[in-house]
Amino acid sequence: MFYSIRHSTRFRYSDNVRQSVMEVRMQPRSEGNQTVRQFELSTDPRARIFARRDFLGNLVHHFDVPGLHKSLAVIAEALVEVWAPPALPEKQEIGDWRTLDEMIRAHDYWDFLMPSKFARPSDELVAFQKQIGLCREFLDPLSTVRRLNHTMFEAFDYVPRFTQSDSPIEVALDAKKGVCQDFSHIMIALLREIGMPARYVSGYLFHRSGDLDRSIADATHAWVEVLLPRLGWVGFDPTNNLVCSDRHIRTAIGRDYADVPPNKGVHRGKASGEMRVAVHVTPADAPKPEELEPIGAAAWMQIPDSALNLAEDMEEMSQQQ
């Protein structure tokens, strides 16, 4: 399946700002069951764009707009080919818990087992874990994750803009409502509590007519990947009670949202700002064979430290609804 993705972010300031420095994670990953066939990133005002890979292999584009400007537009356009992942078995064996522990001892999954900024233990999380009876004792690893995915869907209401990008998981746990970011953080924290490596995935979901998706169509999306014996990293979408399929397009992976915001940056000046985001994911015709070469990564380049010592911090400029 080919998808055409257009992700536009527009900032408007109350007065002229003298400089903007920004990094974005908007180019989907080429790996596994998906390949990026075309990608273009543009800005207005125009800027020279560089790229590097972060410690988890996500492609990060960054740029500097040095002149006076009262608005800034960042537009990412991609053509991505996605195949359906292999079908999962109905269940695994109880003994696969031991296999999982052996995998963990043999490889480095430390980042996806330890608490992180947003996916961390709390009294509210422990209470919820006890309430739903999450443990290793009764089900195999795959069945445990399937059950948790369904439980998250049933226990929480999806309410756009109920939380902010920096809201701790206690807000959603107390209210039993939130957005995909909250549900992913809670599920990741719960899986890590029972010793299952879990990571956060930022990306897009194609919404078909007839699908009963709760998440909204004009925003980025987030879900969870968990490591399972013999199956590797498998995606689960607690917002929509789905095992991830060829409708899920992966952009970046991280320990939690703090590792993979679609954009973050700073500007120089005392102006206040507002942001509007629009995401469009549509099926696309396959390009001609000569146009099907995968896109390679740009050279590693770092933003100078001096460019980051600016006055007005514009963190949390994007929230995954």
N, C-alpha and C positions, 0 to 999 in steps of 0.2 A: 504494500500500500504506500502510495506517495502522498505526502502532505505538504501543503504550502502554508507557511507560518509567517505572520506579520505581527511584530511586537513593538508597539510604539509607546514611548514615554515622553511626556512634554512637561517641562517646568516653566512656570511663570513667576517672575519676581516683582515685588512692589516697587522696586527702583533698580537702576542699573547696578550690576555687580561687576567687579573688575577682573575676576578670574574664576574659572570652575575647573576642578580636577575630579575626574570620575573614573570608576572602573565598573564594568558590567559583565555579567555572566548570562549571555543570551544565545550563544551558539550551542546547539545540541551536540551531544557526544556522539562520536562514531565508534561504536563497539557493539558486540553481541548481536542483537537482532535489529539494530538500526544503523544507518549510514547517512551522513550529511552529504548531499550531492551538490548543493549550492548554498552559499551564505554571503550576505552583504550587510555591513553595518555602516550607517551614515549618521551624521550629526548636522544640526543647523543651530548656530553658526558652524561652519565647516571646521574640522580639526583633523590633525594627523593622528591616526589611530595605531596603537601598538598592541601586541599580544604577548602573553606568557601563559605558562601552565602553573597552576597552584600545586600544593603538595598532594592533592588527591587526583590530579590529572585533568581537572576542569580547565577549559580554555577561558582566560580572563582577558578581555580587551580593556584598554585604558587610554585616556586622552586628556589633553589640557586645552581649554579655551581661554587664551590669555587676555583678549580685548574686552571692552565694555559690552555687555549684553543684558537684555531684560527678559529674555526667554531662551530656552534650550530644548531642542528636540533630539531624541535618540531613537532611531528606527532600525530594527533588525529584521531582515527578511531571509527565510531559509526554505530550502526544499529538502525534505528528509524522506528516506525510504525506510519503512518499518515492516518487519516480518512478524507473524504471530510466534510467540515463544513456544517451546515444546509443552505439550499438555502435561499437567501434574498428575501423579498418581492420586488415588483417593486418600491414601494414608501411608505412613511409614511404620517401622517396627519400634516397639518400646526400647529395644536395645540400641536404636539409633541415637539416643541421648549420649551413650558412651562413645559412639562414633563421633558425635559433634564435639565432645570434650577432647577427644584425641586430635581432631582437626585444630582446635583452639591451641592446644599445647604445641602443635607442630608448626604453627604459622603465627604471624603477628596481626592480631585483630584487636589490639589494645584500644585503639581510638574508638572502636564501635562497641566496646564492652563497658567502658568507664563513663561516669556521668559527664555531661557536657553543659554548655551554658543554659540551654533551654530544656534538654532531655535529662532530667536529674531527679533523684529521689526527693520526696517530701512526705509529710504526715498525711496529706490528702491523697497522694499516690498510693501509699501503703494501705490506707483505708479502702481505696477503690480496688486494689489488688485482692484484699481479703474478701471484699463484697462479691467479686466475680469468681473467686476461687482459682485464681491463676497460679499454677504450679506445674512441676514436671511429673507428678506421681501417676496420673491417670491416663494421659493421652500421649501419643508419639509426637515428635517435634512438629511435623507438618500439620497434624490435626490440632495441636495446641495453637498454632498461629492462625489457622482457619477460624477456630472458635473465637480467638481474641479479636480478629478482624470483624467478625459478625457482631460480637458483643459491643465493640466500639461504635458500630453503626447504629445499634439499637439503643445504646445508653445516652448518646449525645445528639442534640439537634444541631443542624447546620444553619447558622445565622450569620450572613455576610456582615462584616464590619463590627461584629460584637466585640472582638478583641483587637489589639494593636500588634504591630510586628514585634514589639518587645514585651508582650504580655507573658508572665510566667504561667506555667501549666495549671497552677492553682485556680486561676480565674475560670478556666473552662471546666475544671474538675468540680468546683463549687457550684457553678451555674448549670452544669450538664449541657452546655452549648458552646459553640465556637465555630472555627473555620478549619480548613484542611491542615493548616500549619499546626494548630493546637492538637488535633487528633493524631497527627503523625508524631509529634513530640511525646504525647502521652503513651502511645503504643510503643515507641522506641524505648522509652524509659522503663516500661513494664517488661519488655523482652530482655533488656539488659539485666533487670533484677533477677531473672531466672537463668542468666548465663547464656543468652543467645545473642550473638553479634547482630546489631541492627544499625542501619544508617538511613539518613534523610535524603530524599530525592526531590529535586525541584525540576519542573518541566511543564508540559502542556497535556491536556486531555482533549481528544477530539470527541465532540458531542454529536451523536447521531439522533435523528428523529426516532422516537420510540424507546430510546434508552432512558432509564429512570435515574439519571445522575442527579445528585443533590447539588454538586458544585456548579458554579455559574460558568457560562461558556466564554465570557470575554475577559478572563483573568488567567494568570498562571496557576499552576496546580502543584500539590505536594503529596507524596505518599512515602511508603516505607519499603525498604528491602531488608530481608533477613537471610542469614546464612543457614542453609539446610544441608544435611549430609547427602552426598551424591547429586544434589540438585544445584548446588552453588547458591548465588544470590538470587532470591526470588522476590518479586514485587507484590505488595499488597496495598490496596487503596481503602483505608478504613472510612473515608468520607462517603464512598459510594458502595461499600461492601463488595469490592471486586478483587479478584486476582488480576494483576496487571497484564494487559494484552497488547495487541498492535494498535490500540487507541492511545496508549500512554507513550509520550515522547520525552525522553530523558534529556535534560539540559546539564544538570550538575548534581554531584553527590557530596554529602558532608556528614559531619557528626550531628548537626542540626542546622536550623535556618541561619544561624550566625556565620556558618561557613559559606553559604551559597546565596546571599541576597541577589536578586536580578541586577540591582544597581546600588552603589553607595559612593559618596563623595563629599567634597567640601567646596565652598565658594568664598571668595574674599569680598566682604561688603556687609552692610548692616540691613540689607533688605530681607524681608520675609518672603517665603515662597510657597507655592502650591503645585501639586503634581496631578497629572491625569495619565492613566494607563489604559491602553486598548490592546487586546489580543484577539487575533483572528486565526483560526486553524481550519483549513478547508482541504478536501481531497484534491489532488492534482494529477494531471495526466503524466505518464512516464515521459521523461525527456528523451531525446534521440540518443542512441548508443554512444556517440562520440562525446556527449555531454555528461556521461555518467561516471567520470573519474571522481573518486572521493576527494574532499578538500583536505589539504594538509594543514598542519599547524604553523602559525607564524613564528618567527624567531623570538626567543626569550628576551624581553626588555623590561627593565624596572623603572618605576616612576621615581625621579630624584626625591630624596628626603626633603629637600628644601621646598619642593612643590606642595608637600603635605602640611607644612607649618603655616596654615591659613587660619583666618579668624573664625569664620562662622561654620560650625560643623552641621552638615545636613545628613546625619545618619538616619537610618530607618526611613529612607525615602520611598521604599516600596514594600507593600505588604501583600503576601500571597493570600488572596481570598479564595 
